Amino acid sequence: MRLRSSLIAALLPVLAATSAMAQSAPADQQSAPAATQKLDPTAAPCGGDFDIWKQGVAEEAKAAGVGKTGLDALENATFDTRVLARDRAQGVFSQTFTQFSGRMISAYRLKQGNTMLQKYGSVFSRAQDEFGVQPAIVTAFWALETDFGAVQGDFNTLNALVTLSNDCRRPAVFRRQIVPLLKLIDRGDLPADVQGAWAGEIGQTQMLPIDYLEDSVDGDNDGKVDLRNSAPDVIMTTAKKLEIKGWKRDQPWVQEVRVPDTLPWEQTARTNKMPISQWNQWGVTNPDGSPLADNGLKAGLALPMGRKGPAFLTYDNFDVYIEWNQSFTYALTAAVMATRFAGAPAYDPRNPEPGLSMEQMKELQTRLEARGYDVGKVDGILGTNTRDAVRKEQARLGIPADGWPTPELLEKLSA
């Protein structure tokens, strides 16, 4: 998957121009970057003649100190229609959590990840000491993003960024990455024709240029940072990035649980964090039925496929996964894969109720909009806004409010 030829990442739902996009993944899951910033009003606007637009970008780059090598690279950059086609592709979003995670948490990745944990054990220990991020976390991202560097993307990064910045769909997401990339090219850290994901990410864990420029770490102490070829650089930089995004030192991220047949389902959401004692009181247990150990932390209860599907407690550190990639399905898959590297068994998929097809989801979103809900866009994707609206309608209709849209809900809304 992406993700970010890269496995296409678990692409994010279509966001507005100022929405954050997540880091990409291997070619079957690629997603777009998370960092966003409003365009500088003095910068060249999006759209219009591409060459004239690039002249405005060049002036901005010059003012930022980019030299001849970087400016020459920008002059030679071209518009890539393949990038726009990938940006518009949304098929991966229709996959359920069990479908997506079942594909992505493969036997190969688990085996290779454990090999990497042993091979680079001292580097992982150093990263944990310095940044507080457990080895399993970095390893899971490394696996999902590029299969440990095997699939880093086959798009010209500069062409991708100028294309997406010139395109007026989400220019603010990508425009701020151009100058950092030009600086990296100008100082010789990256070649002018560097390749990566369609959304501009580079290296074995798919870093955006601004992160590569400002927050990368020389993990092998050779005097330079190479996130495409140096595993120690990749491990240390990825751990630092997670710390910057808010990772809480050595704390848990997700935990598989079993839920009872009855529960105040309206309280079940990853953002509705409660003490473990409360979940115990309501009958949530470990997968083997034993009581949850009270670790003194608060957690939400995530039900990616409703109350009859798999269930997970999500701690504050899981929010960092959402910062990395705003696709809930991708984020939960990455988090669960990390638990596997940390020694947990495969999760129990249980027996979720059938969901909706993409066309049925579009019909559902249309009906939710008609009732005054903001679902973002009628696109057939179960994003945060749609899931929240589903909960509210389930509660109104007397259906357990677990956020999982079913044919029963669609039928009742259609009545």
LOGU-262942 format. One record per residue (C-alpha): residue in three letters; x, y, z. Coordinates in pm, whole numbers, plus 50000, padded with zeros to 5 digits. Layout:
BEGIN
+------+-------+-------+-------+
! resn !     u !     v !     w !
+------+-------+-------+-------+
!  ALA !     X !     Y !     Z !
...
+------+-------+-------+-------+
REM end
This chain:
BEGIN
+------+-------+-------+-------+
! resn !     u !     v !     w !
+------+-------+-------+-------+
!  MET ! 50000 ! 50000 ! 50000 !
!  ARG ! 50135 ! 50354 ! 50060 !
!  LEU ! 50139 ! 50333 ! 50004 !
!  ARG ! 50359 ! 50600 ! 49862 !
!  SER ! 50549 ! 50220 ! 49165 !
!  SER ! 50480 ! 50249 ! 49570 !
!  LEU ! 50209 ! 50022 ! 49721 !
!  ILE ! 49893 ! 50279 ! 49676 !
!  ALA ! 49845 ! 50404 ! 50024 !
!  ALA ! 49530 ! 50404 ! 50218 !
!  LEU ! 49433 ! 50726 ! 50058 !
!  LEU ! 49270 ! 50989 ! 50270 !
!  PRO ! 48921 ! 51098 ! 50215 !
!  VAL ! 48886 ! 51389 ! 49977 !
!  LEU ! 48969 ! 51695 ! 50183 !
!  ALA ! 48923 ! 52062 ! 50130 !
!  ALA ! 49209 ! 52278 ! 50013 !
!  THR ! 49332 ! 52346 ! 50360 !
!  SER ! 49278 ! 51996 ! 50493 !
!  ALA ! 49575 ! 51795 ! 50610 !
!  MET ! 49675 ! 51491 ! 50411 !
!  ALA ! 49859 ! 51199 ! 50549 !
!  GLN ! 50194 ! 51047 ! 50452 !
!  SER ! 50184 ! 50814 ! 50156 !
!  ALA ! 50221 ! 50436 ! 50152 !
!  PRO ! 50326 ! 50152 ! 49911 !
!  ALA ! 50163 ! 50154 ! 49565 !
!  ASP ! 49836 ! 49992 ! 49657 !
!  GLN ! 49756 ! 50238 ! 49931 !
!  GLN ! 49910 ! 50576 ! 49860 !
!  SER ! 49788 ! 50880 ! 50052 !
!  ALA ! 49874 ! 51245 ! 50051 !
!  PRO ! 50071 ! 51452 ! 50302 !
!  ALA ! 49937 ! 51563 ! 50633 !
!  ALA ! 50101 ! 51905 ! 50677 !
!  THR ! 49906 ! 52202 ! 50544 !
!  GLN ! 49944 ! 52576 ! 50543 !
!  LYS ! 49762 ! 52862 ! 50376 !
!  LEU ! 49935 ! 53002 ! 50073 !
!  ASP ! 50142 ! 53313 ! 50121 !
!  PRO ! 49939 ! 53589 ! 49956 !
!  THR ! 50256 ! 53711 ! 49782 !
!  ALA ! 50319 ! 53371 ! 49621 !
!  ALA ! 50213 ! 53285 ! 49268 !
!  PRO ! 49855 ! 53157 ! 49275 !
!  CYS ! 49757 ! 52815 ! 49146 !
!  GLY ! 49632 ! 52759 ! 48795 !
!  GLY ! 49693 ! 52957 ! 48481 !
!  ASP ! 49982 ! 52910 ! 48238 !
!  PHE ! 50218 ! 52654 ! 48391 !
!  ASP ! 50542 ! 52820 ! 48280 !
!  ILE ! 50432 ! 53161 ! 48400 !
!  TRP ! 50319 ! 53006 ! 48728 !
!  LYS ! 50661 ! 52845 ! 48768 !
!  GLN ! 50828 ! 53184 ! 48728 !
!  GLY ! 50639 ! 53301 ! 49034 !
!  VAL ! 50755 ! 52992 ! 49226 !
!  ALA ! 51113 ! 53062 ! 49114 !
!  GLU ! 51096 ! 53414 ! 49256 !
!  GLU ! 50972 ! 53273 ! 49585 !
!  ALA ! 51255 ! 53017 ! 49584 !
!  LYS ! 51519 ! 53282 ! 49512 !
!  ALA ! 51391 ! 53492 ! 49800 !
!  ALA ! 51422 ! 53186 ! 50024 !
!  GLY ! 51788 ! 53141 ! 49931 !
!  VAL ! 51766 ! 52863 ! 49674 !
!  GLY ! 52070 ! 52871 ! 49444 !
!  LYS ! 52135 ! 52787 ! 49079 !
!  THR ! 52116 ! 52408 ! 49112 !
!  GLY ! 51776 ! 52418 ! 49273 !
!  LEU ! 51644 ! 52685 ! 49039 !
!  ASP ! 51764 ! 52489 ! 48734 !
!  ALA ! 51579 ! 52185 ! 48863 !
!  LEU ! 51261 ! 52392 ! 48897 !
!  GLU ! 51303 ! 52531 ! 48543 !
!  ASN ! 51317 ! 52175 ! 48408 !
!  ALA ! 51019 ! 52053 ! 48611 !
!  THR ! 50717 ! 51945 ! 48407 !
!  PHE ! 50346 ! 51894 ! 48463 !
!  ASP ! 50263 ! 51525 ! 48523 !
!  THR ! 49906 ! 51422 ! 48443 !
!  ARG ! 49970 ! 51081 ! 48602 !
!  VAL ! 49994 ! 51257 ! 48936 !
!  LEU ! 49652 ! 51416 ! 48894 !
!  ALA ! 49503 ! 51080 ! 48799 !
!  ARG ! 49644 ! 50925 ! 49116 !
!  ASP ! 49523 ! 51218 ! 49325 !
!  ARG ! 49167 ! 51164 ! 49200 !
!  ALA ! 49171 ! 50788 ! 49258 !
!  GLN ! 48965 ! 50688 ! 49562 !
!  GLY ! 48899 ! 50314 ! 49528 !
!  VAL ! 49102 ! 50207 ! 49830 !
!  PHE ! 48870 ! 50396 ! 50064 !
!  SER ! 48587 ! 50151 ! 50003 !
!  GLN ! 48776 ! 49868 ! 50173 !
!  THR ! 48671 ! 49765 ! 50522 !
!  PHE ! 48921 ! 49743 ! 50806 !
!  THR ! 48936 ! 49365 ! 50794 !
!  GLN ! 48986 ! 49368 ! 50416 !
!  PHE ! 49257 ! 49628 ! 50423 !
!  SER ! 49443 ! 49508 ! 50731 !
!  GLY ! 49418 ! 49149 ! 50613 !
!  ARG ! 49609 ! 49245 ! 50298 !
!  MET ! 49857 ! 49477 ! 50458 !
!  ILE ! 49955 ! 49278 ! 50769 !
!  SER ! 50108 ! 49003 ! 50560 !
!  ALA ! 50325 ! 48711 ! 50666 !
!  TYR ! 50610 ! 48856 ! 50459 !
!  ARG ! 50598 ! 49191 ! 50635 !
!  LEU ! 50580 ! 49033 ! 50978 !
!  LYS ! 50877 ! 48809 ! 50905 !
!  GLN ! 51083 ! 49085 ! 50745 !
!  GLY ! 50996 ! 49327 ! 51024 !
!  ASN ! 51119 ! 49089 ! 51291 !
!  THR ! 51439 ! 49046 ! 51092 !
!  MET ! 51487 ! 49424 ! 51085 !
!  LEU ! 51419 ! 49451 ! 51458 !
!  GLN ! 51705 ! 49211 ! 51523 !
!  LYS ! 51942 ! 49347 ! 51259 !
!  TYR ! 51911 ! 49708 ! 51375 !
!  GLY ! 51840 ! 49640 ! 51741 !
!  SER ! 52100 ! 49887 ! 51867 !
!  VAL ! 51964 ! 50164 ! 51645 !
!  PHE ! 51608 ! 50097 ! 51758 !
!  SER ! 51722 ! 50110 ! 52120 !
!  ARG ! 51894 ! 50441 ! 52059 !
!  ALA ! 51580 ! 50579 ! 51893 !
!  GLN ! 51367 ! 50470 ! 52187 !
!  ASP ! 51608 ! 50619 ! 52438 !
!  GLU ! 51622 ! 50950 ! 52254 !
!  PHE ! 51263 ! 50990 ! 52134 !
!  GLY ! 51058 ! 50750 ! 52349 !
!  VAL ! 50913 ! 50565 ! 52049 !
!  GLN ! 50903 ! 50187 ! 52072 !
!  PRO ! 51081 ! 49983 ! 51799 !
!  ALA ! 50757 ! 49810 ! 51696 !
!  ILE ! 50599 ! 50145 ! 51603 !
!  VAL ! 50874 ! 50250 ! 51363 !
!  THR ! 50892 ! 49901 ! 51214 !
!  ALA ! 50522 ! 49894 ! 51128 !
!  PHE ! 50539 ! 50228 ! 50945 !
!  TRP ! 50854 ! 50114 ! 50767 !
!  ALA ! 50672 ! 49800 ! 50653 !
!  LEU ! 50353 ! 49968 ! 50537 !
!  GLU ! 50508 ! 50268 ! 50368 !
!  THR ! 50761 ! 50100 ! 50141 !
!  ASP ! 50816 ! 49735 ! 50239 !
!  PHE ! 51136 ! 49836 ! 50417 !
!  GLY ! 51259 ! 50049 ! 50128 !
!  ALA ! 51177 ! 49810 ! 49845 !
!  VAL ! 50895 ! 50023 ! 49700 !
!  GLN ! 50971 ! 50393 ! 49743 !
!  GLY ! 50773 ! 50526 ! 49447 !
!  ASP ! 50839 ! 50594 ! 49081 !
!  PHE ! 50716 ! 50952 ! 49047 !
!  ASN ! 50953 ! 51241 ! 48991 !
!  THR ! 50906 ! 51423 ! 49321 !
!  LEU ! 50956 ! 51776 ! 49195 !
!  ASN ! 50722 ! 51718 ! 48901 !
!  ALA ! 50463 ! 51578 ! 49142 !
!  LEU ! 50481 ! 51877 ! 49375 !
!  VAL ! 50465 ! 52143 ! 49106 !
!  THR ! 50175 ! 51959 ! 48942 !
!  LEU ! 49973 ! 51935 ! 49261 !
!  SER ! 50059 ! 52293 ! 49358 !
!  ASN ! 49959 ! 52432 ! 49020 !
!  ASP ! 49638 ! 52232 ! 49029 !
!  CYS ! 49378 ! 52428 ! 49224 !
!  ARG ! 49222 ! 52135 ! 49408 !
!  ARG ! 49449 ! 52140 ! 49717 !
!  PRO ! 49740 ! 52374 ! 49639 !
!  ALA ! 49805 ! 52473 ! 50000 !
!  VAL ! 49883 ! 52111 ! 50091 !
!  PHE ! 50168 ! 52083 ! 49842 !
!  ARG ! 50299 ! 52433 ! 49770 !
!  ARG ! 50485 ! 52464 ! 50098 !
!  GLN ! 50691 ! 52155 ! 50009 !
!  ILE ! 50848 ! 52293 ! 49689 !
!  VAL ! 51109 ! 52527 ! 49837 !
!  PRO ! 51231 ! 52271 ! 50094 !
!  LEU ! 51276 ! 52019 ! 49813 !
!  LEU ! 51466 ! 52274 ! 49606 !
!  LYS ! 51693 ! 52345 ! 49902 !
!  LEU ! 51765 ! 51973 ! 49941 !
!  ILE ! 51848 ! 51953 ! 49571 !
!  ASP ! 52052 ! 52272 ! 49583 !
!  ARG ! 52277 ! 52153 ! 49862 !
!  GLY ! 52325 ! 51809 ! 49706 !
!  ASP ! 52126 ! 51603 ! 49954 !
!  LEU ! 51893 ! 51483 ! 49679 !
!  PRO ! 51929 ! 51460 ! 49299 !
!  ALA ! 51711 ! 51684 ! 49082 !
!  ASP ! 51530 ! 51379 ! 48948 !
!  VAL ! 51468 ! 51218 ! 49288 !
!  GLN ! 51173 ! 50980 ! 49280 !
!  GLY ! 50914 ! 50905 ! 49542 !
!  ALA ! 50539 ! 50887 ! 49595 !
!  TRP ! 50283 ! 51063 ! 49379 !
!  ALA ! 50211 ! 51312 ! 49660 !
!  GLY ! 50573 ! 51421 ! 49708 !
!  GLU ! 50695 ! 51192 ! 49988 !
!  ILE ! 51050 ! 51061 ! 49978 !
!  GLY ! 51241 ! 50775 ! 50135 !
!  GLN ! 51177 ! 50451 ! 50317 !
!  THR ! 50911 ! 50591 ! 50550 !
!  GLN ! 50794 ! 50853 ! 50302 !
!  MET ! 50893 ! 51188 ! 50448 !
!  LEU ! 50774 ! 51517 ! 50307 !
!  PRO ! 51053 ! 51750 ! 50190 !
!  ILE ! 51004 ! 51996 ! 50476 !
!  ASP ! 51045 ! 51712 ! 50730 !
!  TYR ! 51350 ! 51581 ! 50543 !
!  LEU ! 51503 ! 51929 ! 50547 !
!  GLU ! 51424 ! 52034 ! 50903 !
!  ASP ! 51389 ! 51723 ! 51119 !
!  SER ! 51594 ! 51440 ! 50968 !
!  VAL ! 51856 ! 51259 ! 51177 !
!  ASP ! 52199 ! 51126 ! 51078 !
!  GLY ! 52149 ! 50786 ! 51236 !
!  ASP ! 52467 ! 50624 ! 51104 !
!  ASN ! 52687 ! 50926 ! 51188 !
!  ASP ! 52839 ! 50948 ! 50840 !
!  GLY ! 52791 ! 51325 ! 50818 !
!  LYS ! 52481 ! 51322 ! 50595 !
!  VAL ! 52120 ! 51209 ! 50602 !
!  ASP ! 52004 ! 50958 ! 50342 !
!  LEU ! 51644 ! 50853 ! 50398 !
!  ARG ! 51640 ! 50651 ! 50077 !
!  ASN ! 51931 ! 50417 ! 50151 !
!  SER ! 52040 ! 50435 ! 50516 !
!  ALA ! 51830 ! 50224 ! 50756 !
!  PRO ! 51974 ! 50394 ! 51068 !
!  ASP ! 51886 ! 50736 ! 50925 !
!  VAL ! 51534 ! 50609 ! 50850 !
!  ILE ! 51480 ! 50462 ! 51197 !
!  MET ! 51606 ! 50765 ! 51388 !
!  THR ! 51426 ! 51018 ! 51166 !
!  THR ! 51095 ! 50830 ! 51183 !
!  ALA ! 51114 ! 50811 ! 51563 !
!  LYS ! 51188 ! 51183 ! 51582 !
!  LYS ! 50897 ! 51265 ! 51354 !
!  LEU ! 50660 ! 51066 ! 51574 !
!  GLU ! 50789 ! 51244 ! 51883 !
!  ILE ! 50733 ! 51581 ! 51713 !
!  LYS ! 50376 ! 51476 ! 51633 !
!  GLY ! 50313 ! 51417 ! 52003 !
!  TRP ! 50410 ! 51059 ! 52083 !
!  LYS ! 50402 ! 51000 ! 52458 !
!  ARG ! 50716 ! 50823 ! 52571 !
!  ASP ! 50680 ! 50447 ! 52604 !
!  GLN ! 50300 ! 50459 ! 52640 !
!  PRO ! 50060 ! 50214 ! 52468 !
!  TRP ! 49880 ! 50296 ! 52143 !
!  VAL ! 49607 ! 50034 ! 52084 !
!  GLN ! 49487 ! 49723 ! 52262 !
!  GLU ! 49250 ! 49459 ! 52130 !
!  VAL ! 48950 ! 49396 ! 52355 !
!  ARG ! 48624 ! 49206 ! 52363 !
!  VAL ! 48297 ! 49398 ! 52403 !
!  PRO ! 47977 ! 49270 ! 52567 !
!  ASP ! 47646 ! 49235 ! 52387 !
!  THR ! 47514 ! 49545 ! 52561 !
!  LEU ! 47704 ! 49867 ! 52614 !
!  PRO ! 47626 ! 50239 ! 52605 !
!  TRP ! 47729 ! 50235 ! 52239 !
!  GLU ! 47704 ! 50613 ! 52209 !
!  GLN ! 48013 ! 50626 ! 52432 !
!  THR ! 48218 ! 50417 ! 52188 !
!  ALA ! 48441 ! 50639 ! 51980 !
!  ARG ! 48820 ! 50666 ! 51966 !
!  THR ! 48805 ! 51031 ! 52075 !
!  ASN ! 48575 ! 50962 ! 52374 !
!  LYS ! 48851 ! 50858 ! 52615 !
!  MET ! 48755 ! 50718 ! 52953 !
!  PRO ! 48941 ! 50552 ! 53243 !
!  ILE ! 49008 ! 50182 ! 53201 !
!  SER ! 48806 ! 50128 ! 53518 !
!  GLN ! 48497 ! 50256 ! 53335 !
!  TRP ! 48544 ! 50015 ! 53044 !
!  ASN ! 48588 ! 49734 ! 53297 !
!  GLN ! 48267 ! 49837 ! 53468 !
!  TRP ! 48080 ! 49824 ! 53137 !
!  GLY ! 48205 ! 49473 ! 53068 !
!  VAL ! 48485 ! 49536 ! 52818 !
!  THR ! 48754 ! 49271 ! 52869 !
!  ASN ! 49075 ! 49135 ! 52727 !
!  PRO ! 49024 ! 48903 ! 52428 !
!  ASP ! 49043 ! 48600 ! 52662 !
!  GLY ! 48767 ! 48740 ! 52882 !
!  SER ! 48990 ! 48850 ! 53170 !
!  PRO ! 48952 ! 49200 ! 53323 !
!  LEU ! 49152 ! 49486 ! 53176 !
!  ALA ! 49459 ! 49590 ! 53373 !
!  ASP ! 49415 ! 49947 ! 53491 !
!  ASN ! 49723 ! 50129 ! 53365 !
!  GLY ! 49606 ! 50467 ! 53492 !
!  LEU ! 49545 ! 50595 ! 53140 !
!  LYS ! 49233 ! 50687 ! 52948 !
!  ALA ! 49131 ! 50524 ! 52621 !
!  GLY ! 48857 ! 50540 ! 52361 !
!  LEU ! 48684 ! 50234 ! 52219 !
!  ALA ! 48722 ! 50200 ! 51842 !
!  LEU ! 48479 ! 49973 ! 51657 !
!  PRO ! 48596 ! 49996 ! 51295 !
!  MET ! 48315 ! 49765 ! 51176 !
!  GLY ! 48059 ! 49811 ! 51447 !
!  ARG ! 47980 ! 49636 ! 51772 !
!  LYS ! 47996 ! 49286 ! 51619 !
!  GLY ! 48335 ! 49335 ! 51458 !
!  PRO ! 48688 ! 49372 ! 51597 !
!  ALA ! 48729 ! 49611 ! 51892 !
!  PHE ! 49025 ! 49812 ! 52018 !
!  LEU ! 49099 ! 50053 ! 52299 !
!  THR ! 49279 ! 50354 ! 52153 !
!  TYR ! 49512 ! 50560 ! 52373 !
!  ASP ! 49648 ! 50911 ! 52322 !
!  ASN ! 49934 ! 50775 ! 52113 !
!  PHE ! 49684 ! 50647 ! 51857 !
!  ASP ! 49605 ! 51011 ! 51778 !
!  VAL ! 49961 ! 51035 ! 51643 !
!  TYR ! 49872 ! 50767 ! 51390 !
!  ILE ! 49588 ! 50987 ! 51269 !
!  GLU ! 49833 ! 51275 ! 51242 !
!  TRP ! 50053 ! 51053 ! 51025 !
!  ASN ! 49766 ! 50941 ! 50800 !
!  GLN ! 49414 ! 51068 ! 50841 !
!  SER ! 49265 ! 50750 ! 50698 !
!  PHE ! 49131 ! 50572 ! 51007 !
!  THR ! 49159 ! 50235 ! 50833 !
!  TYR ! 49526 ! 50291 ! 50749 !
!  ALA ! 49605 ! 50432 ! 51094 !
!  LEU ! 49440 ! 50141 ! 51276 !
!  THR ! 49610 ! 49891 ! 51048 !
!  ALA ! 49951 ! 50045 ! 51121 !
!  ALA ! 49878 ! 50046 ! 51495 !
!  VAL ! 49763 ! 49684 ! 51498 !
!  MET ! 50064 ! 49576 ! 51293 !
!  ALA ! 50286 ! 49741 ! 51555 !
!  THR ! 50119 ! 49531 ! 51825 !
!  ARG ! 50213 ! 49223 ! 51625 !
!  PHE ! 50579 ! 49329 ! 51623 !
!  ALA ! 50545 ! 49387 ! 51998 !
!  GLY ! 50433 ! 49028 ! 52049 !
!  ALA ! 50053 ! 49038 ! 52030 !
!  PRO ! 49862 ! 48766 ! 51841 !
!  ALA ! 49649 ! 48835 ! 51534 !
!  TYR ! 49327 ! 49015 ! 51621 !
!  ASP ! 48989 ! 48841 ! 51613 !
!  PRO ! 48780 ! 48971 ! 51318 !
!  ARG ! 48464 ! 48835 ! 51488 !
!  ASN ! 48146 ! 48850 ! 51279 !
!  PRO ! 48057 ! 49208 ! 51182 !
!  GLU ! 47726 ! 49297 ! 51025 !
!  PRO ! 47741 ! 49349 ! 50647 !
!  GLY ! 47825 ! 49706 ! 50553 !
!  LEU ! 47731 ! 49913 ! 50251 !
!  SER ! 47866 ! 49915 ! 49899 !
!  MET ! 48019 ! 50239 ! 49772 !
!  GLU ! 47698 ! 50325 ! 49586 !
!  GLN ! 47493 ! 50255 ! 49898 !
!  MET ! 47733 ! 50473 ! 50099 !
!  LYS ! 47676 ! 50757 ! 49854 !
!  GLU ! 47302 ! 50714 ! 49894 !
!  LEU ! 47344 ! 50717 ! 50271 !
!  GLN ! 47555 ! 51033 ! 50259 !
!  THR ! 47296 ! 51201 ! 50036 !
!  ARG ! 47024 ! 51120 ! 50287 !
!  LEU ! 47239 ! 51239 ! 50577 !
!  GLU ! 47304 ! 51567 ! 50395 !
!  ALA ! 46930 ! 51607 ! 50341 !
!  ARG ! 46894 ! 51584 ! 50719 !
!  GLY ! 47143 ! 51867 ! 50766 !
!  TYR ! 47465 ! 51675 ! 50835 !
!  ASP ! 47797 ! 51784 ! 50691 !
!  VAL ! 47951 ! 51466 ! 50549 !
!  GLY ! 48223 ! 51659 ! 50365 !
!  LYS ! 48145 ! 51518 ! 50023 !
!  VAL ! 47916 ! 51252 ! 49880 !
!  ASP ! 48197 ! 51019 ! 49779 !
!  GLY ! 48105 ! 50678 ! 49920 !
!  ILE ! 48383 ! 50696 ! 50181 !
!  LEU ! 48318 ! 50633 ! 50549 !
!  GLY ! 48512 ! 50927 ! 50686 !
!  THR ! 48495 ! 51091 ! 51028 !
!  ASN ! 48206 ! 51324 ! 50944 !
!  THR ! 47997 ! 51044 ! 50796 !
!  ARG ! 48067 ! 50811 ! 51088 !
!  ASP ! 47968 ! 51084 ! 51338 !
!  ALA ! 47644 ! 51148 ! 51148 !
!  VAL ! 47572 ! 50776 ! 51144 !
!  ARG ! 47607 ! 50761 ! 51523 !
!  LYS ! 47360 ! 51043 ! 51570 !
!  GLU ! 47105 ! 50888 ! 51336 !
!  GLN ! 47146 ! 50546 ! 51493 !
!  ALA ! 47074 ! 50696 ! 51834 !
!  ARG ! 46771 ! 50882 ! 51699 !
!  LEU ! 46632 ! 50568 ! 51538 !
!  GLY ! 46694 ! 50343 ! 51838 !
!  ILE ! 46977 ! 50147 ! 51673 !
!  PRO ! 47293 ! 50080 ! 51876 !
!  ALA ! 47508 ! 50386 ! 51800 !
!  ASP ! 47831 ! 50211 ! 51703 !
!  GLY ! 47906 ! 50425 ! 51395 !
!  TRP ! 47885 ! 50135 ! 51148 !
!  PRO ! 47641 ! 50202 ! 50860 !
!  THR ! 47434 ! 49898 ! 50770 !
!  PRO ! 47155 ! 49820 ! 50522 !
!  GLU ! 46913 ! 49844 ! 50817 !
!  LEU ! 47015 ! 50205 ! 50880 !
!  LEU ! 46992 ! 50293 ! 50511 !
!  GLU ! 46646 ! 50136 ! 50490 !
!  LYS ! 46522 ! 50330 ! 50791 !
!  LEU ! 46657 ! 50657 ! 50652 !
!  SER ! 46488 ! 50582 ! 50321 !
!  ALA ! 46149 ! 50513 ! 50479 !
+------+-------+-------+-------+
REM end
